[in-house]
Every structure is written in structure tokens, then in C-alpha cells.
């Protein structure tokens, strides 16, 4: 590890505070991909934190989340769909960047 590439102590950006109210609202929505592409949602909705177009390894803040079914999120049980964490390049080709779905989520939460 190269200490020259690290910021001075105490100058790191603080982590975003958790927003349980938003996470619950997102989890209550249907999978954005299944909903928009006319697919059947076979599993409960999971909250996905955006991963595309971001640098670093910190989790995106809760304001950058969207609802995905297990098949479109992890793909561990429902392997009939393209999962973002298993095939991110293919997922992006089919559905666009995950950050594009944040506005879809915002619109549904506000309704």
C-alpha cells in the first residue's frame, strides 16, 4: 500500500448517513427492470446501491438505490434473468447504466 496516495488523516469524506425510510420505500416497489420490460417478478424486491460509473469501493449512498428482484440483482436463486452483480457488462447492454434507474425510483417513491 502506498501511503502517498492517501489523503491526510481526518480529511476523508464522511460516509453518507443511512436512510432507513428510503430503503423501506425502495424495497416496497416492484423490480424496475421487470416492471418496465414486462417480465414476471419471481422473487422479492431487493434494494440495489448503484455500482456503475462510480470510483472507489465504498457503497453508494442510500439516495442512489433502486429496486431489483433477486434475479436482476444477485442472480443466486433466479438464474432466468441477467443479474447486475454476475454480468454487469451484459446487464448494462440490455438495460443501461444502473444509475439511469435512480430517477425511475424517485418518481415512484414520490407518487
C-alpha positions as CSV (number, residue, x, y, z in Angstrom):
1,X,0.0,0.0,0.0
2,X,1.4,3.4,-1.0
3,X,0.8,6.0,1.8
4,X,1.4,8.8,-0.7
5,X,-1.9,8.2,-2.4
6,X,-3.9,8.5,0.8
7,X,-5.5,11.8,1.9
8,X,-4.2,13.4,5.1
9,X,-5.7,12.0,8.3
10,X,-9.1,13.5,9.1
11,X,-9.7,14.7,5.5
12,X,-11.6,11.7,4.2
13,X,-15.1,12.4,3.1
14,X,-17.6,11.3,5.8
15,X,-19.7,8.4,4.9
16,X,-23.3,9.2,4.0
17,X,-25.8,8.6,6.7
18,X,-28.1,5.6,6.3
19,X,-31.7,6.4,5.3
20,X,-33.9,3.5,6.5
21,X,-37.1,5.3,5.4
22,X,-35.9,5.5,1.8
23,X,-34.6,1.9,1.9
24,X,-38.0,0.7,3.0
25,X,-39.8,2.7,0.3
26,X,-37.5,1.3,-2.4
27,X,-38.0,-2.3,-1.1
28,X,-41.7,-1.8,-1.3
29,X,-41.5,-1.1,-5.1
30,X,-41.6,-3.7,-7.8
31,X,-38.4,-4.5,-9.7
32,X,-37.8,-1.6,-12.0
33,X,-36.5,-3.9,-14.8
34,X,-39.3,-6.5,-14.6
35,X,-41.8,-3.7,-14.4
36,X,-40.6,-1.8,-17.4
37,X,-39.7,-4.7,-19.6
38,X,-42.9,-6.7,-19.0
39,X,-41.2,-9.6,-17.1
40,X,-42.7,-11.6,-14.3
41,X,-41.1,-10.9,-10.9
42,X,-40.4,-14.3,-9.4
43,X,-38.7,-13.1,-6.2
44,X,-39.0,-10.3,-3.6
45,X,-37.6,-6.9,-4.3
46,X,-34.1,-6.1,-3.0
47,X,-32.5,-2.7,-2.7
48,X,-29.6,-2.2,-5.1
49,X,-27.0,0.5,-4.5
50,X,-25.6,1.9,-7.8
51,X,-22.3,0.5,-8.8
52,X,-21.8,1.7,-12.4
53,X,-19.8,4.9,-13.1
54,X,-18.5,5.2,-9.6
55,X,-14.9,5.1,-8.5
56,X,-13.7,3.6,-5.3
57,X,-15.0,0.7,-3.3
58,X,-17.4,2.5,-0.9
59,X,-21.1,1.6,-1.2
60,X,-23.1,4.3,-2.9
61,X,-25.3,6.4,-0.5
62,X,-28.9,5.3,0.1
63,X,-30.1,8.1,-2.2
64,X,-28.5,6.1,-5.1
65,X,-30.7,3.0,-4.8
66,X,-33.2,1.2,-7.0
67,X,-35.5,-1.8,-6.6
68,X,-34.4,-5.0,-8.3
69,X,-35.7,-8.6,-8.0
70,X,-33.2,-11.2,-6.8
71,X,-32.9,-12.4,-10.5
72,X,-31.8,-8.9,-11.7
73,X,-29.7,-8.2,-8.6
74,X,-27.6,-11.1,-7.4
75,X,-29.0,-14.0,-9.6
76,X,-28.3,-16.6,-7.0
77,X,-31.7,-18.3,-7.0
78,X,-33.5,-16.9,-10.0
79,X,-31.0,-17.6,-12.8
80,X,-33.5,-17.0,-15.6
81,X,-32.6,-13.3,-15.7
82,X,-29.4,-11.3,-16.2
83,X,-28.1,-10.2,-12.7
84,X,-26.2,-7.0,-12.4
85,X,-23.7,-8.4,-9.9
86,X,-23.0,-11.5,-12.1
87,X,-22.9,-9.9,-15.6
88,X,-22.6,-6.1,-15.2
89,X,-21.5,-5.6,-18.9
90,X,-24.3,-7.6,-20.3
91,X,-26.8,-6.0,-17.8
92,X,-25.7,-2.5,-19.0
93,X,-26.1,-3.5,-22.6
94,X,-29.6,-4.8,-22.0
95,X,-30.9,-2.2,-19.5
96,X,-28.5,0.7,-19.5
97,X,-26.5,2.0,-16.5
98,X,-28.0,1.3,-13.1
99,X,-27.7,5.0,-12.3
100,X,-30.2,5.7,-15.0
101,X,-32.9,3.9,-12.9
102,X,-32.5,6.2,-9.9
103,X,-34.9,8.7,-11.4
104,X,-37.4,5.9,-12.1
105,X,-37.2,5.0,-8.5
106,X,-37.6,8.7,-7.3
107,X,-40.7,9.1,-9.5
108,X,-42.4,6.0,-7.9
109,X,-41.5,7.0,-4.3
110,X,-43.0,10.4,-4.8
111,X,-46.3,9.0,-6.0
